[in-house]
């Protein structure tokens, strides 16, 4: 019987950085489908619209997607920015080089999007600067202490803001995704990781505590369908 009172520390298959091949490719394709049809992509786009509503039209925006997977969110942002007439530089970062290789091939028609296989806790990453830092279904892979330390550093790396789009740990979310993946998924990784992701995810109180421990007070936290927390952190110096 799963426990929902605290975050699970069990490791997902996706956390293995040596994971490669068709099982990963099938998983990334299914994650694209899940995010699209359960409304997860819209959660990030509406947050971007909120964060960048006052952005000067003649300035280029640098946006990085952490744990970028197959690059689907970056492709969506590329099209969104084009419709808005915004100039953007887009970057995707994932620690798994096999996933980065898939993303480059997946978005080879958008060669202007740059991808890097990089550890977000490395000194190399800490030296990078962006206007906006995104993370979609990414941060639940890390412990509370890791996240507080990471966000403490990240607020100095993001000139405009940070957007978090992650899962609300809840029994309905767990059993819904468990049975949906049993019925419709062809990926053994998705069937194992998807329900576990919910158990590794967050309550509202946990999100607030992690951010507060990182020294972040200026943020907006909203619950969004389907069982997502959307956090918009302003890092603009006042």
N, C-alpha and C positions, 0 to 999 in steps of 0.2 A: 504493500500500500504506500503510495507516494506521500511524502510529507511536504506541506506547504508553509510551515511555520518559519522556515529559514531557508536560505539559498543552498542548493545542492553544490557539493564540491566534486561530483563525479565528472570525469573527463569525457568530452565529446570526441567522436571519431575525427571530426574536422580539425581538432586541435593538434593532430599529428601532422607536423609540417612536411613529413615524407610522403604523405598521402597523395597519390597521383593516379592518372589513368581514367578509364571510362566511368568508374564509380564516382569520381569527383566531377567529371563533366556532366553526368546525368543529374547529380545533386545540384550543381549550379544552375542548370536549366530548370529544374523543378523549383528552386528557390526564387528564380525570376517569376515563374508562374504564380507562386504563393503570394509574393509581395504585390504583384499586380492585382490579383483577384480578391485579396483580403484588404486592400486599401493601404498597404504599408508605404507604397511609393508616394502617395499623396500626402502622407504625414510629413515627409521630408520636404516636399516641394512647398507646402503651405508655410512651413517654418522658414524656408529660404525667402519666400515672399515677404514675410514679416520682418526678417532680419535686414533685408536689403531694400526696404521700401524707400529709404532716403539716400540710396547710393547714387553718387553723381553719374549721369548718363555717359560722360566722356571718359570715365576711368575703368580700366580693366580689373576684374575681380578674380583673384586666385582662390580656387576651391579645391580641397583635398577630401577624398572619400577613404576613410580608414577601414580596413577589412573589406576592400572593394569587391571581392568575389569576381564574378564574370564581367564586371563593369557596367551592369545594367542601370544602376542609379546615375552613373556619369553620362550615359547615353541619354537618359531622360532629362538630365540637367542641361546637356548640350542643346537639345531641341527646345526646352523651356526658355533658355537664354536667347536663342535665335528668335523665337516668337516675341520676346520682350525687347529685342534690340539691344541686348546687353553684351558687352565684350567680356569673355571669360577665358581663363586658363585653368584647365582641369587636370587633376592628378589623382591617380589611384594607387593606394599602398596596401599590400598584403604581405604577411610574413612567409607565406608558402610560395616558392618560386614556380611551382607547377600551376598554381591558380593564376599567377601573373601571366604565365605563358598562354593560358586559356583566354584570359581577358584581352591580351594583345591580339590574338587571332579572332576573338569574338567581335572586337571593335576595330578591325583592321581598316575598315572604311572611314574611320574617324581617327586618322593618324595623329591629329593634333592633341589628342588626349594622351598624357604621359603616364606610364605605369612603372612602379618600382617594387622589388621584393625587399622589404625592410622591416626590421623589428622596431616597434614603436617605443620600446624602452631603451633603444640604443642611443649613443651620443650623436650619431649621424642624424637620427630623426630629431633629437632635441635642438639641433642647430638649424632646422628648417623653419621657415616662416610662411604663413598663408593668411588670407583675409578671413576665410571661413573654413572650419574643420567639421566634417560630417562623420557620423558613425551610425550605421543602420544594422540592427541585429548583431552588433559587434561587441559591445561592452560587457555583456553578460558572460563572456568567456574569461573574465578576470575577477579576482577577489576584490572585496571592498577596499582593502588597504592599497592594493595595486592601483585601483582606480582613483583613489584620493590623491595619491602621489602623482599619478599621470595627469590628472586634471589640474593639479597645482602648477605643474610645468606648462601644460597646454594653454592655460589662460594667457601666458606671456608669448606664445607662439602664434596665436590667432588674433589678428589685428582688429577684426570686426566681431566675430562671435563663434560659438560652438553649438552644433545641433546634435542632439541625442535622440535617436528613434529606436527604442528597445521594448522588450516584452514586459507586460504586467504578469507577475506570477499569480495565477488564479486557477482553481480547479476546473472552471469552465474552459479556459484557454487550453489547459493540459489535455483534458479528455476529448475536446473538439479536434485538436491537431493530431492527437494519437489515432483517432478513428478515421479521420480524413486521409492520413498518410497510409494507414493499413489498407484502406479501400482503393486509393488512387495512385499511390506512389510506386514507382518501379525501382527506386533507389533504396538499398539497405541502409545507407548512411542517413538519408532523410528520415526513414522510419525509426531509426535509433536516436538521432540527434534532435529532431524536431520537438518531441515531448520533453526530452532532457533539457533543451534550451529553456523551456517554460520553468522547469524546476530550478534552473540556475539564474533565473531572471529576478525582477525586483518588485517589491512593494513601494508605494509612494514614500513611506517613511525611510526606507533604505536609500532611495535616490536622493532625498533631501539630505540625509546624514552624510552620504559620500561627498556631495558637493560642498556642504558646510565644512567638512573636514579638509577639503581642498582649499578652503578660504574663499569659496565662491558664494556670494550672497545675491548678486544681480542675475536672476534667472526666472523664467516662466515655465511652470510644469503643468501640462495638461494631459488628461486621459483621452485617448483616441481609439476608435474602432480599427482593427479588431484586437483589443487587449494590448494596446501600445501606450507607452509613456513617451510624450514628445516634450523635450526640454530645449529651450532656447536660452543660451547664455550670452549675455552681452559682455564683450571684453574691451569695448571702446573706452579709452581713457577719458575721464571727465575733468 
